[in-house]
Amino acid sequence: LDEIDCYGGQMLSVARGPGTPSMTLRCGSIYIAPKPDRVIIGATVEPGIATSEPDAAAIAALRAEAARLCPAVAEGETLETWAGIRPGTPDHAPLIGATAAPGLLVAAGHYRNGILLAPVTARMIADLALGTPLSDLERAFTPNRSYEAA
């Protein structure tokens, strides 16, 4: 866990409306993730920044970039803006698996993909807790892996 560093990030949510996506869209640094009552737009990446206050200019730039990917999001009312600190590893892949402490599992360091990876992370942790073997791909996220910077 010593390899985790902080990355500031800002996001916003807008109201769903006609033409908003029904599945997650991702292009470059932008993703648009539909939820039942809103659409989440993310996200800035600010290495070493630890603030919880959104910046109006950064939020406006994020929304404009998302509107280029999906023009319908430009029409949605802004419901919420937020900023936070995201834990990340040198290779930007999460740490998911058993630790050296018996019975202690970790799911951390998802960088800017926590929302997107939440379902698969939950399944992997449940499988580990139940003793179900992980696939080769899933084992690539072990907390004791070697890192290559992204």
Secondary structure, 3 states (H helix, E strand, C coil): CCCCEEEEEEEEEECCCCCCCCCCEEECCEEEEEECCEEEEECCCEECCCCCCCCHHHHHHHHHHHHHHCHHHHCCCEEEEEEEEEEECCCCCCEEEECCCCCCEEEECECCCHHHHHHHHHHHHHHHHHCCCCCHHHHCCCCCCCCCCC
